[in-house]
């Protein structure tokens, strides 16, 4: 059983430290040397926890504090680092999603249109007279009028060569590429090629070039710079699908559709620099918050408990007992970190209120009588008008319960072992802790409560709140308990609530009122964050 428990502890501790390594070392370091140093530190700290749990029970009592302080402080800091980093996963995810969305919605390059391509080509390769002449010759219909004298053809194309520049600096293209008509030419025997023909017509024969003009080049593949800045009006209205001007789709350098398509946006990325900055920022935030929580918790744990006044009404309470006060203290936890001075302070505080009765509801010690007998000795100075009483807690069964029962009785504090006593017409009962069942010393509610007068109120001392379920079946009016420490370190109280019906304060279980004190000490880490220690002064009143 111990081997299984040890294996579970190692797996849990190992998993937590792997997560801490990932967030505090891997996500925050850039150099190999820094990562190695951080990794070694995490491994050492992971081994500290099981070593502390083992050595704090096996070393001599005088030396246990040497390992208990650093080990339990790291246990508390580890817990809060884990909780804080898990909470910070929410903004981490939100920042990454926002960054990816921002990258995905970045402006995309504008599509390359024919006019834009014309402007770009015009700036790098200006249009020449030979290019304009070649376009005019290529678009002219093959009729007898196309055999006009070279001088007339040059005159017709000359304005294109002298066309003014557009606002962007590119030379404006002619508005219509149709061929000039000769006045003396007879009607064309055959119709010119329809501009809306779906198939590309064969390129016409190049006309003779007069001397003095440069020969046109690559008539079959006109330059992109020679295209008009916008398609002709008749081409747009007649639905030339895919044709730019009079250039058929698939002709020349503009046949590739990729020339007109937008460049695909880059894949959203979260670059390494931003990832490193985010990791370091969240690690610093987690470290500051966790260290602050542990620091505040240590201060509260080592400070004097709060004195809490808790009024409770009991329907059966005799009028003569109205205002009866019970000083309730639990979980003193004398051990390697809390000693005699801790007990003396508690006794001094209880005596200062002059209570009618004192109830110590378990978990007095974490060690043997030989180790902690001197630390518990101040309990003999407790003053209660109607006595001081004690019931066992689970930690007594880890520390030699029979020896402690005898020791506490010898200090003048009566141990109620599944029994009850009469106090001014009130039945005060006490049962052993449920942990005693493992050693044959468990609670016996029937022995403690059977045969009593049901008209009398009964107050039960039971270490764990979960025992209230059985108490309710026996008609208990009020149960006083401890054990939970109020969770000791928030948000651990949420886990405690899964096991115990009440974590702290006054509640009701099956018709039985249950009051749970947070306790005056601590177990394990010397930290009480969000659950300060207390000594409760319960005042009984009639309904």
matplotlib code that plots the C-alpha trace (Angstrom):
import matplotlib.pyplot as plt

x = [0.0, 2.8, 4.6, 1.4, 0.9, 4.6, 4.2, 1.1, 2.9, 5.9, 3.7, 1.6, 4.7, 6.5, 3.6, 3.3, 7.0, 7.0, 4.3, 6.3, 9.4, 7.5, 6.1, 8.9, 12.0, 11.2, 9.0, 11.3, 14.8, 16.6, 20.1, 21.0, 22.9, 20.0, 17.6, 20.0, 20.3, 16.6, 15.9, 18.3, 16.7, 13.2, 14.4, 16.0, 12.9, 10.8, 12.9, 12.7, 9.0, 9.1, 12.4, 10.7, 7.7, 10.0, 12.6, 10.2, 8.9, 12.2, 14.8, 15.1, 12.5, 15.2, 16.4, 13.0, 12.6, 15.8, 14.1, 10.5, 10.9, 12.4, 10.5, 7.0, 7.6, 8.4, 5.3, 3.2, 4.9, 4.6, 0.9, 0.3, 2.5, 0.4, -2.8, -1.7, -0.2, -3.3, -5.4, -3.0, -3.5, -6.8, -5.1, -2.3, -4.7, -6.6, -3.5, -2.4, -5.9, -5.9, -2.5, -3.5, -6.6, -4.7, -2.2, -5.1, -6.9, -3.8, -4.4, -3.8, -2.0, -4.4, -5.1, -2.9, -5.3, -4.5, -4.4, -2.0, 0.2, 0.2, 1.2, 3.9, 5.3, 5.1, 7.4, 10.0, 9.6, 8.0, 5.9, 7.7, 6.3, 7.1, 4.9, 1.9, 2.3, 2.4, -0.8, -2.6, -1.5, -2.5, -6.0, -6.8, -9.3, -8.0, -9.7, -8.5, -8.5, -5.6, -3.4, -3.4, -0.1, 2.4, 2.4, -1.3, -0.8, 2.0, -0.2, -2.9, -0.6, 1.4, -1.1, -0.7, 3.0, 2.4, -0.4, -0.2, 0.9, -1.6, -1.4, 0.7, 3.3, 2.3, 1.5, -2.2, -3.3, -5.6, -9.3, -10.1, -7.7, -9.9, -8.0, -8.4, -10.8, -9.7, -12.3, -11.6, -11.7, -14.7, -16.9, -15.1, -16.1, -15.8, -16.8, -14.0, -13.3, -15.9, -14.4, -16.6, -15.5, -14.7, -11.7, -8.6, -8.2, -5.0, -2.7, -2.8, 0.1, 2.4, 2.1, 5.2, 7.0, 8.1, 11.6, 12.6, 10.3, 11.6, 10.4, 7.7, 8.8, 6.8, 3.5, 2.0, 3.0, 2.4, 4.0, 1.9, 2.8, 1.0, -2.3, -4.9, -5.4, -9.1, -10.9, -12.8, -16.4, -17.7, -15.7, -17.1, -20.7, -20.5, -19.3, -15.8, -15.0, -11.4, -10.3, -8.5, -9.2, -8.9, -6.3, -7.8, -7.7, -4.7, -2.6, 0.9, 2.3, -1.1, -2.5, -1.5, -4.3, -1.8, -0.9, -4.4, -4.8, -4.0, -1.1, -2.2, -1.8, 0.9, 0.0, -0.7, 2.4, 3.3, 7.0, 9.6, 10.3, 6.7, 6.3, 9.4, 8.1, 4.7, 6.2, 8.4, 5.7, 3.3, 6.1, 6.9, 3.3, 2.8, 6.0, 5.0, 1.4, 2.5, 5.3, 2.9, 0.3, 2.9, 4.3, 0.9, 0.0, 3.2, 2.4, -1.2, -0.1, 2.5, 0.3, -2.1, -5.4, -8.5, -11.0, -14.4, -17.7, -20.3, -23.9, -26.0, -29.6, -30.7, -34.5, -34.1, -31.6, -32.7, -33.2, -30.6, -27.9, -28.7, -25.4, -23.4, -20.0, -17.8, -14.3, -13.7, -10.1, -9.0, -6.0, -3.3, -0.8, 2.2, 5.1, 8.5, 7.3, 4.9, 6.1, 5.5, 5.2, 2.3, 0.4, 1.1, -0.4, -3.5, -4.0, -3.5, -6.1, -8.7, -8.3, -8.7, -12.4, -13.3, -15.3, -17.8, -16.3, -13.3, -13.5, -10.3, -11.7, -8.7, -5.4, -3.4, -0.1, 2.1, 4.6, 5.0, 4.7, 8.4, 8.9, 6.1, 5.0, 6.8, 5.1, 1.6, 2.2, 0.8, -2.7, -2.8, -3.3, -6.6, -9.5, -13.1, -15.8, -17.2, -14.0, -11.9, -12.6, -10.8, -11.6, -9.2, -8.4, -6.9, -3.4, -3.5, -3.8, -0.5, 1.3, 0.5, -3.0, -3.1, -0.1, -1.6, -5.0, -3.2, -1.0, -3.9, -5.9, -2.9, -2.9, -6.5, -8.2, -10.8, -10.8, -14.4, -14.1, -17.6, -19.2, -21.2, -21.3, -24.0, -23.3, -26.1, -28.8, -27.0, -25.6, -22.0, -20.9, -17.7, -16.8, -13.5, -12.4, -13.2, -9.5, -9.6, -11.5, -8.2, -6.9, -10.1, -10.8, -13.4, -16.5, -19.4, -22.4, -24.8, -22.5, -22.2, -25.8, -28.2, -30.4, -30.3, -33.3, -34.5, -35.9, -32.4, -30.2, -27.0, -23.8, -21.4, -17.7, -16.5, -13.3, -14.5, -17.6, -18.5, -19.4, -22.5, -24.4, -24.4, -24.9, -28.1, -29.5, -29.0, -30.8, -27.8, -28.7, -25.2, -21.9, -18.6, -15.8, -12.5, -10.2, -10.7, -8.5, -11.0, -9.1, -5.8, -4.7, -7.4, -8.5, -7.7, -11.0, -12.8, -11.3, -12.0, -15.6, -15.8, -15.1, -16.6, -20.2, -19.0, -15.6, -15.8, -18.5, -22.0, -24.1, -26.8, -26.6, -29.8, -31.4, -28.2, -26.4, -22.7, -20.1, -16.6, -13.6, -10.7, -8.3, -5.4, -2.4, -1.5, -0.3, 2.5, 3.2, 3.4, 0.9, -2.7, -3.9, -7.5, -8.2, -6.7, -6.5, -9.1, -10.4, -14.2, -16.3, -19.6, -22.5, -25.6, -29.0, -32.5, -34.6]
y = [0.0, 2.4, 1.6, 2.3, 5.6, 6.6, 5.8, 8.0, 10.8, 10.6, 10.5, 13.5, 15.5, 14.6, 15.6, 19.0, 19.7, 18.8, 21.4, 24.0, 23.2, 23.7, 27.1, 28.5, 27.1, 25.9, 28.9, 31.5, 30.5, 30.9, 29.6, 25.9, 26.8, 28.6, 25.7, 23.2, 25.1, 25.6, 21.9, 20.8, 23.2, 21.8, 18.2, 19.0, 20.8, 17.8, 15.5, 17.9, 17.2, 13.4, 13.8, 16.3, 14.1, 11.2, 12.9, 15.0, 11.8, 9.9, 12.4, 13.3, 15.9, 18.5, 18.3, 17.9, 21.7, 21.8, 20.0, 20.9, 24.7, 24.6, 21.5, 22.6, 26.2, 24.9, 22.6, 25.7, 27.7, 24.8, 24.6, 28.3, 28.3, 25.5, 27.2, 30.6, 29.2, 27.2, 30.4, 32.3, 29.7, 31.6, 34.9, 33.0, 31.3, 34.5, 36.4, 33.7, 33.6, 37.3, 37.3, 34.7, 36.5, 39.7, 38.0, 36.4, 39.7, 41.7, 43.6, 41.5, 42.8, 44.4, 42.2, 42.9, 44.5, 45.2, 48.9, 48.4, 46.2, 48.9, 51.5, 49.3, 48.4, 52.0, 53.1, 50.4, 50.1, 53.1, 52.5, 53.1, 54.1, 50.6, 48.9, 51.2, 50.6, 46.8, 46.9, 48.9, 46.5, 43.5, 44.7, 46.0, 43.8, 42.1, 44.2, 46.0, 49.2, 47.8, 48.3, 52.1, 53.8, 53.5, 57.3, 57.3, 54.4, 56.3, 59.4, 57.4, 55.9, 59.0, 60.4, 57.2, 57.7, 61.3, 60.4, 62.3, 60.7, 59.6, 60.8, 57.9, 58.7, 55.9, 56.7, 56.6, 54.0, 54.8, 54.6, 52.4, 50.1, 49.9, 50.3, 53.6, 53.5, 54.6, 56.8, 55.5, 51.8, 49.8, 47.9, 45.1, 41.8, 40.0, 41.1, 41.8, 39.5, 39.9, 41.1, 38.8, 35.7, 33.1, 31.6, 33.7, 34.8, 34.2, 37.2, 39.3, 39.7, 42.5, 45.5, 46.9, 49.4, 52.6, 53.5, 55.4, 53.5, 50.7, 47.2, 45.9, 43.0, 39.9, 40.9, 37.6, 38.4, 42.0, 43.6, 44.1, 47.8, 48.2, 47.1, 49.9, 51.1, 49.9, 47.6, 49.2, 50.1, 47.7, 44.8, 45.4, 45.6, 42.6, 40.3, 39.5, 36.9, 36.8, 39.2, 42.4, 44.9, 43.0, 40.6, 37.2, 35.1, 32.9, 35.2, 36.4, 37.1, 37.7, 34.3, 33.2, 33.9, 34.2, 37.6, 38.8, 36.9, 38.2, 36.8, 34.4, 36.0, 34.5, 31.8, 33.3, 32.9, 33.6, 34.3, 33.1, 36.6, 37.2, 33.7, 34.3, 37.6, 36.2, 33.2, 35.4, 37.9, 35.2, 33.5, 36.7, 37.3, 33.8, 34.1, 37.4, 36.3, 32.9, 34.4, 37.0, 34.4, 32.3, 35.3, 36.4, 32.8, 32.4, 35.6, 34.4, 30.9, 32.1, 34.9, 34.5, 32.9, 35.1, 35.0, 34.5, 34.9, 32.5, 32.7, 29.5, 28.9, 25.5, 24.9, 22.6, 24.8, 25.5, 29.1, 28.9, 28.1, 31.0, 32.6, 29.5, 29.9, 27.0, 27.8, 25.6, 25.0, 22.3, 21.3, 22.8, 20.5, 20.6, 19.3, 20.3, 23.9, 24.5, 24.0, 25.0, 28.7, 28.0, 26.1, 28.8, 31.4, 29.4, 28.7, 32.4, 33.5, 30.9, 31.9, 35.6, 35.0, 33.1, 30.5, 28.2, 25.1, 24.3, 21.8, 20.6, 18.7, 16.7, 16.9, 18.1, 16.7, 15.4, 13.3, 11.1, 12.0, 11.6, 14.3, 16.7, 16.0, 19.2, 21.2, 20.0, 20.6, 24.2, 22.6, 21.9, 25.6, 25.7, 27.3, 26.4, 26.9, 23.4, 21.7, 21.1, 18.2, 16.5, 14.0, 12.3, 13.4, 11.5, 12.7, 11.2, 7.8, 8.5, 9.5, 6.8, 7.6, 5.6, 7.3, 10.7, 9.8, 9.1, 12.2, 14.6, 13.1, 13.7, 17.3, 17.8, 17.7, 14.9, 12.7, 11.7, 8.3, 7.5, 8.8, 11.7, 13.9, 16.1, 19.8, 21.8, 19.9, 19.7, 16.4, 16.9, 13.8, 12.9, 10.2, 9.0, 10.0, 7.7, 7.1, 5.0, 2.3, 1.1, 0.3, -0.9, 2.4, 4.0, 6.1, 4.5, 6.8, 4.3, 4.0, 7.7, 8.7, 5.9, 5.9, 9.7, 11.9, 13.2, 16.3, 17.5, 19.2, 17.4, 18.9, 16.4, 16.8, 15.0, 15.8, 15.5, 17.3, 14.2, 12.4, 14.7, 12.3, 9.7, 12.3, 13.4, 9.9, 10.0, 13.3, 15.5, 19.2, 20.6, 19.1, 20.9, 19.9, 20.9, 18.9, 21.0, 24.0, 26.0, 24.6, 26.2, 27.4, 28.8, 27.3, 24.0, 24.5, 23.5, 20.1, 19.8, 20.5, 17.3, 15.2, 17.2, 18.5, 21.8, 23.4, 26.2, 28.0, 27.0, 24.7, 22.1, 18.4, 16.3, 18.6, 18.8, 22.1, 21.7, 24.3, 23.8, 25.9, 26.6, 25.4, 27.2, 25.6, 24.1, 20.9, 20.6, 24.0, 26.8, 28.7, 29.7, 31.8, 32.8, 30.7, 32.4, 30.3, 30.9, 30.0, 30.1, 31.2, 29.5, 31.2, 29.1, 30.7, 29.4, 29.4]
z = [0.0, 0.9, -2.4, -4.4, -2.5, -3.1, -6.8, -7.1, -5.4, -7.7, -10.8, -9.7, -8.6, -11.7, -13.9, -12.2, -12.4, -16.1, -16.7, -14.6, -16.7, -19.9, -18.9, -16.7, -18.5, -22.1, -22.9, -21.4, -22.4, -25.6, -25.0, -24.4, -21.2, -19.6, -20.5, -19.0, -15.7, -15.5, -16.2, -13.5, -11.0, -11.7, -11.3, -7.9, -6.7, -7.8, -5.7, -2.7, -2.1, -1.6, 0.4, 2.7, 3.3, 4.2, 6.2, 8.2, 9.8, 10.1, 11.2, 14.9, 15.9, 16.5, 12.9, 11.1, 10.8, 8.6, 5.8, 6.6, 6.0, 2.5, 1.4, 2.5, 1.3, -2.1, -2.0, -1.4, -4.1, -6.5, -5.8, -6.5, -9.6, -10.9, -10.2, -11.5, -14.7, -15.4, -15.0, -17.3, -20.0, -20.8, -21.7, -23.4, -25.7, -26.3, -27.3, -29.7, -31.3, -31.7, -33.2, -35.8, -36.6, -37.1, -39.4, -41.3, -41.8, -43.0, -46.3, -49.4, -52.5, -55.1, -58.2, -61.2, -63.8, -67.4, -66.7, -63.8, -65.9, -68.6, -66.2, -64.8, -68.2, -69.3, -66.6, -67.4, -71.1, -72.9, -75.9, -79.3, -82.6, -83.9, -81.2, -81.9, -85.7, -85.0, -83.0, -85.6, -88.3, -86.2, -85.6, -89.1, -91.1, -94.1, -96.8, -99.9, -97.8, -95.8, -98.8, -98.3, -99.0, -96.3, -95.8, -94.9, -92.5, -90.8, -90.6, -88.9, -86.3, -85.6, -83.1, -81.1, -80.8, -79.7, -77.2, -74.0, -70.8, -68.1, -64.6, -63.6, -66.2, -68.6, -72.2, -73.0, -75.5, -78.4, -77.6, -80.6, -82.5, -85.7, -89.0, -91.1, -94.0, -97.5, -99.2, -102.7, -101.6, -102.8, -100.3, -98.7, -100.4, -97.1, -93.6, -91.2, -88.3, -85.6, -82.4, -80.4, -82.1, -79.4, -81.2, -81.8, -85.5, -87.3, -87.2, -90.5, -92.7, -91.6, -94.0, -95.6, -93.4, -95.0, -94.8, -91.8, -89.4, -87.2, -88.2, -85.9, -83.8, -82.6, -84.1, -82.9, -79.3, -78.6, -75.6, -72.5, -72.6, -75.9, -74.5, -74.0, -70.4, -70.5, -72.8, -75.7, -75.1, -77.7, -76.2, -72.7, -73.9, -76.2, -73.4, -74.6, -71.9, -71.1, -74.0, -73.3, -76.0, -79.3, -78.1, -78.0, -74.9, -75.0, -77.2, -76.3, -72.8, -71.1, -71.6, -68.1, -65.6, -62.8, -64.1, -63.0, -59.8, -56.3, -54.5, -51.7, -48.2, -46.0, -43.5, -40.0, -37.8, -34.2, -34.5, -32.0, -30.6, -29.7, -28.3, -26.1, -24.9, -24.1, -22.2, -20.1, -19.3, -18.1, -16.2, -14.4, -13.6, -12.3, -10.2, -8.6, -7.9, -6.4, -4.3, -3.0, -2.1, -0.3, 1.6, 2.8, 3.7, 5.8, 7.7, 8.4, 9.4, 11.9, 13.3, 16.3, 15.5, 15.2, 18.0, 16.3, 18.1, 16.7, 18.0, 17.5, 18.5, 19.9, 20.3, 23.3, 25.2, 28.8, 29.5, 32.3, 29.7, 27.4, 26.4, 27.3, 25.7, 24.3, 23.2, 20.2, 19.0, 16.5, 14.4, 16.7, 14.9, 17.1, 15.1, 13.5, 12.7, 15.6, 19.2, 22.8, 22.1, 19.8, 22.5, 25.1, 22.8, 22.2, 25.9, 26.7, 24.1, 25.3, 28.9, 28.0, 27.1, 30.3, 28.4, 30.1, 28.4, 26.2, 23.4, 21.6, 18.6, 17.3, 15.5, 18.4, 17.3, 14.5, 16.4, 19.4, 23.1, 23.5, 20.8, 21.5, 25.1, 26.3, 23.5, 24.6, 28.3, 28.4, 27.9, 31.6, 32.1, 30.1, 32.1, 31.4, 34.1, 33.3, 32.1, 29.0, 26.7, 23.8, 21.0, 18.7, 15.2, 12.3, 13.1, 16.6, 14.9, 13.0, 16.2, 18.8, 19.7, 23.0, 24.4, 23.5, 25.1, 28.3, 28.0, 27.4, 30.3, 32.5, 31.5, 32.9, 29.6, 29.5, 26.4, 25.3, 23.7, 22.3, 25.5, 26.8, 30.0, 31.5, 31.6, 33.3, 31.6, 28.2, 26.9, 25.7, 23.7, 21.9, 19.3, 18.0, 14.5, 11.6, 11.0, 14.2, 12.4, 10.8, 14.3, 15.9, 17.6, 15.4, 16.3, 18.0, 17.9, 19.5, 22.6, 22.8, 22.2, 22.9, 26.0, 26.5, 27.2, 23.8, 25.4, 26.3, 23.8, 22.7, 21.5, 19.8, 19.4, 16.3, 14.4, 10.8, 9.5, 7.4, 10.7, 10.8, 8.5, 11.3, 14.0, 12.2, 12.4, 16.1, 16.6, 17.4, 17.7, 17.2, 16.0, 16.6, 14.2, 12.6, 10.3, 7.1, 8.0, 5.9, 2.9, 4.3, 0.9, -1.5, -3.9, -2.2, -0.3, -3.5, -3.3, 0.4, -0.3, -2.4, 0.7, 3.5, 3.6, 5.2, 4.8, 7.3, 9.3, 10.3, 8.1, 8.3, 7.6, 7.7, 10.3, 12.5, 12.8, 12.1, 13.0, 11.5, 12.8, 10.5, 13.2, 15.0, 13.2, 9.8, 8.3, 5.8, 4.2, 6.8, 4.7, 5.3, 2.3, 2.3, 5.4, 8.4, 11.7, 14.3, 17.8, 17.8, 20.7, 20.2, 22.1, 22.7, 22.7, 22.9, 19.7]

ax = plt.figure().add_subplot(projection="3d")
ax.plot(x, y, z, "-o")
ax.set_aspect("equal")
plt.show()
